[in-house]
C-alpha cells in the first residue's frame, strides 16, 4: 500500500470525478493457477507469469463487474 496510496492521490488530483476502488488481488494468482489447471494447460504454460497476470486481471475485472450489477 505504501506505493499505491501516492499513486491514488495523484490519480484523484488528475481525475477528481473518477471513483477509485481498492481490490485485494493477493488471492487471484491462486485462482488463476487453479483455472489454468482446470483448463488443462501444460506445466510450462502455467509457469508463464504474464499469462497468470492476465488471468488474474480477468478475474479481478469479472468480480468487479459482477459486484456492481444494477
N, C-alpha and C positions, 0 to 999 in steps of 0.2 A: 504493500500500500504506500510505502514511502515514495515510490516512483509514480504511482498512479495519481495520488492527490494533486501534485503540482500540475500534471497534465490536465486533469479535470478542471482545475481552476482556470488554466489558460483557455481551455475549450469553452468554458462558461463565459469568459470575458469576450471571446471572439463570437460566440453564438449564444447570447443570453436567453433567447426564447426556446432553445432546444433543450428538452429534458434529458437528463443523464441518469442512467440506471446502472447500478453495480451488479455484477454477476460473479458468483463464486464458481470459477471454472476448474477447480482442482480435481474434481471427480470426473470431469468429462473425458480425460485421457483414458481412464479405466473403462468408461462406457464405449469409447472409440475402439479400444482394443477388443472389447467383448463383441462389438458389432463386426469387426474385421474377422474375428474367429468364426462367428455365426455365418458370415458370408463366404467362408471357406478360403480366405486369402492365404497364400503361402507365407511361411515364416519370414522370408526376405521382404515381402511386401508389408508385413505387419511391423517390420523394423524401420520402415520409411517414416521418419519424423514429420516430413511435410504432409504425408497422407494422414497421419494421426492428427496433426493440427487441423487439417481440412475437415476431417470428420468431426472433430471436437467443435469446431466453429459452426458446423451444420447443426450439431446437437444443441448448442447454445442458442442459435437463431430459432430453431424449431421450438424449443422450450419457451423462449420469449414470445413468439407468435401465438403459441397455444395459451399462454397465461394472460394474453391481452386481447383475447377474442371478445367481440362485443355481443 
